[in-house]
Structure formats: C-alpha cells, structure tokens
Amino acid sequence: MGFPILKLPVVALKVLVDQLNDVELVTVSLLSKKADWFLKVCGKKSVSFFDLESSMIRSLRKIRILELFILEINRRGELPRWYFELCCSVGSDQCVSISCNNFDVPIYFGALEDIEKFVGVRRNLKIGELIVPVVATREYRVEKIRIFWNTKTNGMIALMDYFKDTFNVPIKLLKFTGGDTKAIKRVVNHLNSTQTVVKNVRVESNIALSEDDFEWILKNVSATEKCSSYLEFSWNFTYNGKIRAKNIYIENGRWFTLRNLLSSNENEKISVHRSDFQRYELREFLRQWKIGKFPILKEVNLATNVSFMDVTSGLKKRLDKCEDIFGRQVVAFRGHGDSYGIVSPTRNNHRYNTGGRGIQATSWTFDVHDVAYPDQSGHGYFCMCVHNG
C-alpha cells in the first residue's frame, strides 16, 4: 500500500524530500503537477529525468528508463539534445530500439490477445493519445520489454509515428531480420506513404526471405545514406532496378551484374563483394564513367580476379595525380571533364577517399575490408576512388 506523502505537513515533507535520491525525486515529480509543485515548495526547483547523470540512468532497469523517459517527454513536449535515433527491425519479432547518448532501450511488440502469456513487471504508458500496456520480462537473464497492441506490426508503426510526428526523429536504421512478408510490406508501404526519413537499410544474412521479397525490398525501400545486403541467393536471381541509396554495400554480390553496376549512376559509393567481374565488364564500366554517366560517384569496390593493370591499360593518365599525399605511387587516369580516378598498385592499410575535395587517406572501418586492392597478382578487388573536379 502506498504512503500518501503529499498529505504530510510541509515541515515533515521537507525532511522526507531531503532523504530522496535524484531518481526518487524525478519519480515523485512525474506523479502529477501537484507533486512537482510540492517539491518546489520544499526547495527542489528543477527536477527532471533529463537532468540525471548518464551513469545514474544506465544503472536503472530498462523498463524504469522507458517509463521515466516517456513521462518526461509527455510533460516537456520535447526531447533533450541527446542525439536520439530509432533503429527498427522487421521480421518474426518486430523491434524499435530507442538510442541516445544516455541509454539504449529495445522495445518489442506483442498482440494484446497474447499478453497473459508473459509474466513480469507491468506498466501502462501513454504513447501519443493512447494508454498501452507494457510488460518487462527476464529471458535468458536479459530484460525484454514488450508493448502490446492489437497486432505487433501496428504497434511498431504507432511507435515510429509517435516519434516522427511529435519529435521529428528519423529512422537511423531499418533492418530486415526475417521473412514475414506481410509485416515487411505493411511497414515499408507505411513509411513511404508518410514520407518517413530512413537513413540506412540493411538486409541481414541467414534469414528466410524469398527472392521475390528481396526484389520487392530493393524496389520499394530507399535510404538517404546506405543500403546493405548480406543475404545470399542463387546464381539465377536477377534484379533489374535501381538501388535508392547514397551508398550501396552488397556482401554476397553474385547477382550484382554489369547491368546493375551501370544502372547505379545515382550512387556515391558502390561496394560489391563475392562477385566476379570480368575485364570487359570493368572496362565497360570505366568507359561509361569516362563519358560522364556517373556524375556523383566517389568510390567503387568490386570483387574481381582481374589485374588492375589489365583493366586500366590504355587509359590516359593524370601524371600530376600519380603520387598521394604520403609520396606513394598510385595510378591516376582521366575521366569526364576534370575528373579523375585513382587505384593503388600496392597493398596498404589505407583507402583513398577524395570526397570531392582532393586525395585524402582514411582508414575505412565502414566496410569489412581495410586493404586496398587489387595488387599486382590480380586477386582481390578493383578499388577506384573518384575526384570530381
């Protein structure tokens, strides 16, 4: 049974308030406007979840973090400057992870009809205008939070919409982790219809996703930053459309053919691994690049067994660009207008990223490989960085 602390005399209330720690003060403050007013009377002028130290927030259970966070943003009507991001997973188990500088809380979704199957800490939280039930369970010694809606997918969409419409939070990452076709199409169609910004898209490996579903994702999903696929398909799989993202990363790229490469003229970076591009295909790509068909391309990495010397033979060199900022020899050749491409003839621990500003050496941790290919043995990757003058 709770103790009615607000009915205490002010003197006794001040003594009690002085014994509360910061988290307890926030909890009392969020009970009601009257409770927050009493704290101010007792000398606690500014009490907020947003003012708690990071270490104190991280020490709390995730259900406690979520509860205090939702109550505080409902009270304030705004988010603190904690660099909030949403990471969403669509599969057999839908998930939205709320991440920021001070915490990371993954939220899963369940159907209301199944709520009695879960035993744990129960709360009711106000999401937008709705009060929804939440259950926090312990599964394999890990705390797992579930919000219950009429369907799992509708719950996921409602939470994404809440953060988009109320706080303008984009989706940092949209992951496809399972082959639930109905859920995939429902979520993607909703994101497109509401013009929700999705920065990165990733199709995970070892998931039960059909070729038709994968093709549908490539056609209908767009990313402002990067689209990655780790899924492996048979040699018979083909895709004839564009991939709508600034950067493309294909881990198992047997299906990514010359046709796909030549249609990727709206991408800044193209990385295709486990492919087998032939000399004539790479030469055709370079021919198209030289006549200006890839106006915004900055970097391309293509798996091949062809020596870079065979690929670039006969191309007009840019002798003034054949030495990098470290004095190492590179191969630079002319492109369209004042643009030029660079490949490195030796293995090293850097890739060259011009970024439209000239040659710069950077250690790429963005991809799996951190070695510039191809070497003179002709095994590895055709890597070219582009400077668009």
C-alpha positions in Angstrom: 0.0 0.0 0.0 1.4 3.4 -1.0 2.0 6.1 1.6 0.2 9.5 1.0 3.3 11.7 1.3 1.6 14.7 -0.1 -0.7 14.8 2.9 2.2 15.3 5.3 2.8 18.7 6.8 5.3 20.9 4.9 8.0 20.6 7.6 7.8 16.8 7.6 7.6 16.7 3.8 10.8 18.8 3.6 12.6 16.3 5.9 11.4 13.4 3.7 12.3 15.1 0.4 15.9 15.7 1.7 16.2 11.9 2.1 15.3 11.1 -1.5 17.9 10.4 -4.2 17.7 12.0 -7.6 15.8 9.2 -9.2 13.3 9.1 -6.4 12.8 12.9 -6.8 12.2 12.5 -10.5 9.7 9.7 -9.8 7.8 11.9 -7.4 7.9 14.9 -9.7 6.4 13.0 -12.5 3.4 11.7 -10.4 1.4 14.9 -11.0 1.6 18.6 -11.3 0.7 18.8 -7.6 3.6 16.5 -6.6 6.0 18.6 -8.7 4.7 21.8 -7.0 5.2 20.3 -3.5 8.9 19.5 -4.5 9.3 23.2 -5.5 7.9 24.3 -2.1 10.4 22.0 -0.5 13.3 23.7 -2.3 13.7 21.3 -5.3 13.2 23.9 -8.0 14.2 21.9 -11.1 13.7 18.2 -11.0 13.8 16.3 -14.4 14.7 13.0 -15.9 16.7 15.0 -18.4 19.0 16.3 -15.6 20.0 12.9 -14.3 23.6 11.9 -14.8 24.3 9.3 -17.5 25.7 6.8 -15.1 22.6 7.0 -12.9 20.3 6.5 -15.9 22.3 3.5 -17.1 22.1 1.8 -13.7 18.3 1.7 -13.9 16.3 -1.2 -15.3 15.3 -0.6 -18.9 11.6 -0.6 -18.0 12.3 2.1 -15.5 14.2 4.2 -18.0 11.4 3.8 -20.6 8.7 4.7 -18.0 10.5 7.9 -16.7 11.6 8.9 -20.3 8.0 8.7 -21.7 6.6 10.5 -18.7 9.1 13.3 -19.1 8.8 13.8 -22.8 5.0 13.9 -22.4 5.4 16.6 -19.7 8.0 18.6 -21.6 6.7 18.1 -25.2 10.3 18.0 -26.5 13.4 15.8 -26.5 16.7 16.8 -24.9 19.8 17.2 -27.1 20.9 13.6 -26.6 21.2 12.7 -30.3 18.2 10.3 -30.4 18.0 7.6 -33.0 15.5 4.9 -33.9 16.7 1.5 -35.1 13.9 -0.7 -36.3 13.9 -4.4 -37.1 11.2 -6.1 -39.1 11.0 -9.9 -39.0 9.4 -12.6 -36.9 9.9 -10.3 -33.9 9.3 -6.6 -34.6 11.6 -4.2 -32.6 12.2 -0.5 -32.2 15.3 0.5 -30.3 15.4 4.0 -28.8 19.1 5.0 -28.6 20.7 8.2 -27.4 23.8 9.3 -25.5 22.5 8.1 -22.2 20.6 4.9 -22.9 19.6 2.2 -25.4 16.2 0.6 -24.9 15.0 -2.1 -27.3 11.2 -2.4 -27.4 9.5 -5.5 -28.8 5.8 -5.8 -29.7 3.1 -8.3 -28.9 -0.5 -8.8 -29.7 -3.0 -7.9 -26.9 -4.5 -11.4 -27.1 -1.2 -12.9 -26.0 -0.4 -10.6 -23.0 -1.4 -13.1 -20.4 1.4 -15.4 -21.7 4.0 -13.1 -20.3 4.9 -12.8 -16.6 6.9 -9.8 -15.4 6.8 -6.1 -14.4 3.6 -4.4 -15.9 3.1 -0.8 -16.6 0.7 1.4 -18.6 2.4 4.1 -20.7 0.9 6.9 -22.6 2.1 6.8 -26.2 0.5 9.8 -28.0 -3.1 9.8 -27.0 -3.3 6.1 -26.1 -2.6 4.3 -22.9 -0.9 1.0 -23.8 0.2 -2.0 -21.6 3.8 -2.8 -21.3 5.4 -6.0 -19.8 9.1 -6.4 -18.9 10.2 -10.0 -18.6 13.5 -11.8 -18.0 14.5 -14.1 -20.8 17.9 -15.8 -20.7 18.9 -13.3 -18.0 18.2 -10.4 -20.3 15.4 -7.8 -19.7 13.0 -7.7 -22.6 10.3 -5.0 -22.9 7.1 -5.6 -24.9 4.4 -3.1 -25.8 1.1 -4.8 -26.6 -1.2 -3.6 -29.4 -3.9 -5.1 -31.5 -1.1 -6.5 -33.7 2.7 -6.5 -33.4 3.1 -4.6 -36.7 0.5 -1.9 -35.8 2.3 -1.4 -32.5 5.6 -0.9 -34.3 4.1 1.6 -36.8 2.4 3.5 -34.0 5.6 4.0 -32.0 7.6 5.0 -35.1 4.8 7.5 -36.0 4.8 8.9 -32.4 8.5 9.8 -32.5 8.3 11.1 -36.1 5.1 13.2 -35.7 5.8 14.5 -32.2 9.6 14.9 -32.2 10.7 14.6 -35.9 13.0 11.7 -35.1 14.2 9.9 -38.3 14.9 6.2 -38.5 18.6 5.7 -38.3 18.5 2.0 -39.4 15.8 -0.2 -40.8 16.8 -3.9 -40.6 15.1 -6.8 -42.2 15.7 -9.8 -40.0 13.1 -12.3 -41.1 10.8 -13.4 -43.9 7.4 -12.1 -42.6 6.2 -10.8 -46.0 3.0 -9.2 -44.6 4.9 -7.3 -42.0 7.6 -6.2 -44.4 5.2 -4.8 -46.9 3.0 -3.2 -44.3 5.9 -1.3 -42.7 7.6 -0.3 -45.9 4.4 0.9 -47.5 3.5 2.9 -44.4 7.0 4.5 -44.3 6.7 5.5 -48.0 3.1 6.9 -47.6 4.2 9.1 -44.6 7.5 10.1 -46.2 9.4 8.9 -43.2 13.1 9.5 -43.5 15.1 6.3 -43.3 18.9 6.8 -43.2 20.2 3.3 -43.5 18.7 0.0 -44.7 20.1 -3.5 -44.0 19.0 -6.9 -45.1 20.6 -9.5 -42.7 22.1 -12.8 -43.7 20.7 -16.3 -42.9 17.0 -15.2 -42.9 14.1 -16.9 -44.6 13.5 -14.2 -47.2 12.3 -15.2 -50.6 13.9 -13.8 -53.8 10.6 -12.1 -54.6 10.5 -10.4 -51.2 14.1 -9.3 -51.6 13.4 -7.9 -55.0 10.3 -6.1 -53.6 12.5 -4.5 -50.8 15.1 -3.3 -53.3 12.4 -1.7 -55.5 10.4 -0.1 -52.7 12.9 0.9 -50.0 15.0 4.0 -50.2 17.8 5.2 -47.8 19.3 8.6 -47.5 22.7 7.1 -46.6 23.4 3.4 -47.1 21.7 0.2 -48.3 23.4 -3.0 -47.3 22.6 -6.6 -48.1 24.2 -9.7 -46.5 21.8 -12.2 -48.0 23.0 -14.9 -50.4 20.9 -16.1 -53.3 21.4 -18.5 -56.2 23.1 -17.6 -59.4 19.6 -17.5 -61.1 18.5 -14.4 -59.1 18.4 -11.2 -61.1 17.4 -7.6 -60.3 16.8 -5.0 -63.0 16.0 -1.9 -61.0 18.0 0.8 -59.1 19.0 0.7 -55.5 17.9 4.0 -54.0 20.6 5.0 -51.5 23.7 7.2 -51.4 25.9 4.2 -50.7 25.5 0.5 -51.8 27.1 -2.4 -49.9 26.5 -5.9 -51.2 28.2 -8.7 -49.2 27.1 -11.6 -51.4 27.1 -10.0 -54.8 26.9 -12.9 -57.3 23.7 -11.4 -58.6 25.0 -7.9 -58.9 26.0 -7.8 -62.6 27.3 -5.3 -65.1 23.7 -4.3 -65.7 23.2 -3.4 -62.0 26.5 -1.6 -61.9 25.8 0.6 -65.0 22.3 1.5 -63.6 23.9 2.7 -60.3 24.6 6.1 -61.7 22.9 7.9 -58.8 25.1 6.4 -56.0 28.2 7.9 -54.4 29.8 4.6 -53.3 29.4 1.1 -54.6 30.9 -1.9 -52.8 30.2 -5.4 -54.1 31.9 -8.4 -52.6 31.9 -12.1 -53.7 31.2 -11.1 -57.2 33.4 -12.0 -60.2 33.5 -9.0 -62.6 35.4 -9.7 -65.8 37.9 -7.5 -67.6 35.4 -6.5 -70.3 32.8 -5.6 -67.7 35.1 -3.4 -65.7 36.4 -1.8 -69.0 32.8 -1.1 -70.0 32.1 0.5 -66.6 35.2 2.7 -67.0 34.1 3.7 -70.5 30.7 4.8 -69.2 32.3 6.6 -66.3 34.7 8.5 -68.6 31.8 9.9 -70.7 30.1 11.2 -67.5 27.5 8.6 -66.8 28.4 8.5 -63.0 28.4 12.2 -62.1 28.4 11.8 -58.3 30.4 8.6 -57.9 33.2 8.9 -55.3 34.3 5.3 -54.7 33.8 1.8 -56.2 35.0 -1.5 -54.8 34.3 -4.6 -57.0 35.4 -8.2 -56.4 37.4 -9.5 -59.3 40.3 -11.7 -60.3 41.4 -9.3 -63.0 44.6 -7.3 -62.5 44.1 -3.5 -62.3 46.8 -3.1 -64.9 44.6 -5.1 -67.4 41.6 -3.0 -66.5 43.2 0.4 -66.8 45.6 -0.3 -69.7 45.3 2.3 -72.5 43.6 4.9 -70.3 45.1 8.4 -70.3 47.0 9.0 -67.2 46.9 12.1 -64.9 50.6 12.3 -64.3 50.1 15.2 -61.9 48.0 13.0 -59.6 50.1 9.8 -59.6 51.5 10.4 -56.2 49.5 10.6 -53.0 50.0 12.9 -50.1 52.4 10.4 -48.5 54.5 10.2 -51.6 53.4 6.7 -52.6 52.8 5.9 -56.2 49.2 5.4 -57.4 47.6 5.1 -60.8 45.5 8.1 -61.7 43.6 8.3 -65.1 41.4 10.8 -66.7 37.7 10.8 -66.5 34.9 13.1 -67.8 35.9 16.8 -67.8 38.3 17.5 -65.0 37.5 14.4 -63.0 40.0 11.5 -62.5 40.1 8.1 -60.9 42.7 6.6 -58.6 43.7 3.0 -58.0 46.6 1.8 -55.8 49.1 -0.8 -57.2 50.3 -1.9 -53.8 48.6 -3.3 -50.7 48.4 -1.0 -47.8 46.3 -0.2 -44.8 44.5 2.8 -46.3 41.9 3.5 -48.9 41.8 6.8 -50.7 38.7 8.9 -50.3 38.7 12.2 -52.2 35.2 13.3 -51.1 35.2 15.8 -53.9 38.0 17.8 -52.2 41.2 16.1 -53.4 43.1 13.0 -52.3 42.8 12.1 -48.6 44.0 8.9 -46.9 41.5 7.4 -44.5 41.2 4.1 -42.6 37.9 2.8 -43.7 36.0 0.9 -41.0 32.8 1.4 -42.9 33.2 -1.9 -44.7 34.6 -5.4 -43.9 37.8 -4.9 -45.9 40.6 -2.5 -44.9 43.1 -3.3 -47.6 43.3 -1.5 -50.9 43.1 -4.0 -53.8 43.9 -5.2 -56.4 47.6 -6.0 -56.1 49.8 -7.0 -59.0 48.9 -10.6 -58.6 45.4 -9.6 -59.8 43.5 -11.1 -56.9 41.1 -9.2 -54.7 39.1 -6.1 -55.6 39.1 -3.4 -58.2 39.0 -0.3 -56.0 38.8 3.1 -57.5 38.3 6.5 -55.8 37.0 9.4 -57.9 37.8 13.1 -57.7 35.1 15.1 -59.4 36.8 18.3 -60.3 
